[in-house]
Amino acid sequence: MTLAFALDPVVDPALRDGILDLWTDVTNAGGAVGFVAPVTRDEIRPELAKQLVTLAAGDSRLLVGHDAEGRVAATAFLTFNTHRLRTHWLWVYTVMVHPGHQGKGYGRDLMAAVADAARGLDGIEAIRLGCRGGLGLEDFYGSCGYKEVGRVPGAIRVGPGDDRDDIMMLLPLH
Ligand SMILES: CC(C)(COP(=O)(O)OP(=O)(O)OC[C@H]1O[C@@H](n2cnc3c(N)ncnc32)[C@H](O)[C@@H]1OP(=O)(O)O)[C@@H](O)C(=O)NCCC(=O)NCCS
């Protein structure tokens, strides 16, 4: 059993609500996707809206994994660089698998689908992402073929006295 992945699905209210629920549940389970628990859907909604604007503008692509019940269970945004000297690689943001599905290999399936999608995009030679230190995420991405290429100590303040490294991971596509 795996998820059914779709690149650039139609963004309708059901998909928006599904991503919002996923993002909220993942954050409240301790996930590192731009927020710190506890969060509400209303706090996340503006951030999702920003990402959907980049999608509508053609500046990013969306990969979604649905589970057997048709629920949104995983996402990743592939975001192009706008800087003229950086157009040969892209960023991946908002990598998440629903807490009820974590640990089943779906995260690795998601990152394989991300790499396949990126390989299909003209001129894209590498994928870069940043992750929060202290959660073992560099090991997850390492198991997906990414290499740690840099680390900014304490760049992410998740709470008073709790600064985490910002870890840069890179996957060359050839
Ligand atoms: C990180 C995440 C996407 C991984 O998805 P997943 O479905 O749980 O991962 P998988 O089951 O595919 O695991 C793949 C491998 O990575 C390892 N792994 C997964 N999460 C890990 C973690 N947090 N720390 C260390 N290793 C981890 C697994 O043990 C497995 O290794 P193995 O094959 O040697 O057993 C998922 O846990 C998640 O959504 N977390 C919350 C959101 C988040 O923090 N996202 C990262 C944004 S940068």
PDBQT file of the ligand as one rigid body, heavy atoms in Angstrom, charges set to zero:
ROOT
HETATM    1  C1  LIG A 201       9.772  13.776   7.983  1.00  0.00    +0.000 C 
HETATM    2  C2  LIG A 201       8.623  12.970   7.393  1.00  0.00    +0.000 C 
HETATM    3  C3  LIG A 201       8.166  13.604   6.075  1.00  0.00    +0.000 C 
HETATM    4  C4  LIG A 201       9.114  11.545   7.121  1.00  0.00    +0.000 C 
HETATM    5  O1  LIG A 201       8.035  10.803   6.601  1.00  0.00    +0.000 OA
HETATM    6  P1  LIG A 201       7.776   9.306   7.083  1.00  0.00    +0.000 P 
HETATM    7  O2  LIG A 201       6.694   8.747   6.228  1.00  0.00    +0.000 OA
HETATM    8  O3  LIG A 201       7.542   9.301   8.547  1.00  0.00    +0.000 OA
HETATM    9  O4  LIG A 201       9.200   8.635   6.777  1.00  0.00    +0.000 OA
HETATM   10  P2  LIG A 201       9.511   7.168   6.214  1.00  0.00    +0.000 P 
HETATM   11  O5  LIG A 201       8.614   6.190   6.909  1.00  0.00    +0.000 OA
HETATM   12  O6  LIG A 201       9.449   7.192   4.713  1.00  0.00    +0.000 OA
HETATM   13  O7  LIG A 201      11.009   6.979   6.697  1.00  0.00    +0.000 OA
HETATM   14  C5  LIG A 201      12.108   6.908   5.821  1.00  0.00    +0.000 C 
HETATM   15  C6  LIG A 201      13.357   6.750   6.626  1.00  0.00    +0.000 C 
HETATM   16  O8  LIG A 201      13.632   7.958   7.340  1.00  0.00    +0.000 OA
HETATM   17  C7  LIG A 201      13.674   7.707   8.733  1.00  0.00    +0.000 C 
HETATM   18  N1  LIG A 201      13.047   8.828   9.431  1.00  0.00    +0.000 N 
HETATM   19  C8  LIG A 201      11.803   9.310   9.244  1.00  0.00    +0.000 A 
HETATM   20  N2  LIG A 201      11.584  10.367  10.041  1.00  0.00    +0.000 NA
HETATM   21  C9  LIG A 201      12.722  10.537  10.739  1.00  0.00    +0.000 A 
HETATM   22  C10 LIG A 201      13.113  11.452  11.725  1.00  0.00    +0.000 A 
HETATM   23  N3  LIG A 201      12.331  12.454  12.140  1.00  0.00    +0.000 N 
HETATM   24  N4  LIG A 201      14.352  11.319  12.237  1.00  0.00    +0.000 NA
HETATM   25  C11 LIG A 201      15.178  10.351  11.809  1.00  0.00    +0.000 A 
HETATM   26  N5  LIG A 201      14.867   9.451  10.882  1.00  0.00    +0.000 NA
HETATM   27  C12 LIG A 201      13.642   9.542  10.353  1.00  0.00    +0.000 A 
HETATM   28  C13 LIG A 201      12.900   6.425   8.932  1.00  0.00    +0.000 C 
HETATM   29  O9  LIG A 201      13.329   5.757  10.098  1.00  0.00    +0.000 OA
HETATM   30  C14 LIG A 201      13.250   5.660   7.685  1.00  0.00    +0.000 C 
HETATM   31  O10 LIG A 201      14.538   5.087   7.777  1.00  0.00    +0.000 OA
HETATM   32  P3  LIG A 201      14.764   3.504   7.586  1.00  0.00    +0.000 P 
HETATM   33  O11 LIG A 201      14.305   3.181   6.200  1.00  0.00    +0.000 OA
HETATM   34  O12 LIG A 201      16.224   3.347   7.801  1.00  0.00    +0.000 OA
HETATM   35  O13 LIG A 201      13.910   2.882   8.617  1.00  0.00    +0.000 OA
HETATM   36  C15 LIG A 201       7.418  12.869   8.354  1.00  0.00    +0.000 C 
HETATM   37  O14 LIG A 201       7.834  12.237   9.540  1.00  0.00    +0.000 OA
HETATM   38  C16 LIG A 201       6.791  14.203   8.688  1.00  0.00    +0.000 C 
HETATM   39  O15 LIG A 201       5.876  14.653   7.996  1.00  0.00    +0.000 OA
HETATM   40  N6  LIG A 201       7.238  14.838   9.771  1.00  0.00    +0.000 N 
HETATM   41  C17 LIG A 201       6.638  16.067  10.238  1.00  0.00    +0.000 C 
HETATM   42  C18 LIG A 201       6.832  17.215   9.272  1.00  0.00    +0.000 C 
HETATM   43  C19 LIG A 201       8.276  17.592   9.128  1.00  0.00    +0.000 C 
HETATM   44  O16 LIG A 201       8.976  17.798  10.102  1.00  0.00    +0.000 OA
HETATM   45  N7  LIG A 201       8.714  17.701   7.868  1.00  0.00    +0.000 N 
HETATM   46  C20 LIG A 201      10.078  18.059   7.551  1.00  0.00    +0.000 C 
HETATM   47  C21 LIG A 201      10.138  19.432   6.992  1.00  0.00    +0.000 C 
HETATM   48  S1  LIG A 201      11.822  19.917   6.648  1.00  0.00    +0.000 SA
ENDROOT
TORSDOF 0
